[in-house]
Structure formats: structure tokens, C-alpha cells
Amino acid sequence: MKDQHQIAALNDQFRRGDASLGLWVTTTGIDSLSHDRKQDLMQAVRDYKDFTEDNDPYGEHDFGVVKWAGSEYFWEIICYDKGLQHLSPHPENPSLTTRVLTLMLAEEYYTTTVDGHPTQEQTTLNRIRSAVLP
């Protein structure tokens, strides 16, 4: 059984800056922002504390909404295996898990597969693999 408190603690540790636990990726909408704006937004994500039963039903601190500078942004942490091929079977164990935080514009979150175009999750995973795998 997964230890939700351990997963939340690791997700918080990672989100607040422990790069040894994973990596951050951004969508094209975030990539289009100025460097300073991206840095400010990333700091807002690091500082996020607004977890409630409604927005964090599993208590894992793996998703948040940041309203900043007149726009809405989502961030999401997904726990993959070390090879970034599958979800981690044990996200509470950092030696078996690579956390990936994706930061995106709210409107980028909901995408569908139409005529062979990839879903948001597939697009994110492809971006991760191209960034970190040979």
C-alpha cells in the first residue's frame, strides 16, 4: 500500500527545489513567456501551499492551480519509473521513482487525441524523453 504522507512529503521536497528527485518540464505556452516571468511563476509553484480535500483528494500534493499576473496556470507531478517508461510502482521510494513536474497554461491541460495528434500526457512524456534520454 502506498504511503500518501511520504509521497506528499517527497512531492513537496521536489517541488520546492530538490532536483535530485526529478525534473521540471514546461509546455509551449510557458516556453513563450519571458525568462523573468517564468522564474516568478516557478517560484509561485515552489511556494504553493493551498492544498485542500477538494483539490488534493488523495493527499499526495501532486497538482495545483496558480493564479498569477491575471492568468491561470496548472502544475502536475507524475511519478515515473527511473527509465521514464511507466508510472512508478512505488512513488514513495525515491530510488525507484523519477518525479516530473509539468508547468502549463490552464488551457493547455485539456487536450484530446484527434486524427492521431497526441494527448497532453503523451506530448509531455515525449518532451521529457527527448530532454533527458539519449
C-alpha positions in Angstrom: 0.0 0.0 0.0 1.3 3.5 -0.9 2.2 5.8 1.9 0.4 9.0 0.9 2.2 11.1 3.6 5.6 10.0 2.3 4.5 10.7 -1.3 3.3 14.2 -0.4 6.5 14.9 1.5 8.6 13.8 -1.4 6.5 15.8 -3.9 6.8 18.9 -1.7 10.5 18.4 -1.3 10.9 18.1 -5.1 8.6 21.0 -6.0 10.4 23.3 -3.5 13.7 22.7 -5.2 15.3 19.2 -4.7 16.3 18.5 -8.2 17.7 15.1 -7.2 14.1 13.8 -7.1 13.2 14.6 -10.7 12.9 17.3 -13.3 10.6 20.1 -14.4 9.2 20.5 -17.9 7.2 23.3 -19.4 4.7 23.4 -22.2 5.0 25.6 -25.3 2.7 28.2 -23.6 5.1 28.5 -20.7 8.1 28.5 -23.0 6.7 31.6 -24.7 6.8 33.6 -21.5 9.8 35.9 -20.8 12.6 34.5 -18.6 11.7 36.7 -15.7 8.0 35.8 -15.8 8.9 32.1 -16.0 11.1 32.4 -12.9 8.4 34.3 -11.0 5.8 31.7 -11.9 8.1 28.8 -11.0 8.7 30.5 -7.6 4.9 30.7 -7.1 4.7 26.9 -7.7 7.5 26.3 -5.3 5.7 28.4 -2.7 2.3 26.7 -3.3 0.5 25.6 -0.1 -3.2 25.8 -0.9 -3.9 22.0 -0.7 -7.4 21.1 0.3 -9.5 18.0 0.3 -11.2 19.3 -2.8 -8.1 19.9 -4.9 -5.9 17.2 -3.3 -8.3 14.3 -2.7 -5.5 11.7 -2.4 -3.3 13.8 -0.2 -0.3 13.5 -2.5 0.4 17.2 -3.3 0.7 16.3 -7.0 -1.4 19.1 -8.6 -2.0 22.8 -8.1 -3.5 25.8 -9.7 -1.7 29.1 -9.6 -3.5 32.3 -10.4 -0.7 34.8 -11.3 -0.5 38.0 -13.2 -4.0 37.7 -14.5 -3.7 34.2 -15.8 -4.3 30.7 -14.5 -1.6 28.0 -14.6 -1.6 24.3 -13.7 1.2 22.3 -12.4 1.2 18.5 -12.1 3.7 16.0 -10.7 3.7 12.5 -12.2 5.9 9.8 -10.7 7.6 7.7 -13.3 9.9 4.7 -13.0 13.6 5.6 -13.4 13.5 4.8 -17.1 10.6 7.2 -17.7 8.7 4.5 -19.4 5.9 3.8 -17.0 4.3 5.1 -13.8 6.4 4.3 -10.8 5.1 1.2 -8.9 6.4 2.8 -5.7 6.2 6.6 -5.8 7.0 6.6 -2.0 10.5 5.2 -2.9 12.9 7.8 -4.4 15.3 5.1 -5.6 12.6 3.7 -7.9 11.0 7.0 -8.9 11.7 10.0 -11.1 9.2 12.8 -10.4 8.3 15.1 -13.4 6.6 18.4 -12.7 4.9 19.8 -15.7 4.0 23.5 -15.7 1.4 24.6 -18.2 -1.2 27.2 -19.0 -4.6 26.1 -17.8 -5.9 25.9 -21.3 -3.1 23.5 -22.3 -4.2 20.9 -19.8 -7.2 19.6 -21.6 -6.2 18.1 -25.0 -7.5 15.1 -26.8 -6.3 12.8 -29.5 -7.8 13.8 -32.8 -6.6 12.5 -36.1 -3.6 11.0 -34.5 -2.4 14.1 -32.5 -1.1 13.1 -29.1 -2.8 13.8 -25.8 -1.2 16.2 -23.3 0.3 13.3 -21.3 1.8 11.8 -24.5 3.2 15.1 -25.5 4.7 15.7 -22.1 6.3 12.3 -21.9 7.8 12.8 -25.4 9.2 16.1 -24.3 10.7 14.5 -21.2 12.2 11.7 -23.1 13.8 14.0 -25.7 15.2 16.2 -22.9 16.8 13.5 -20.7 17.2 10.3 -22.6 19.9 9.7 -25.3 
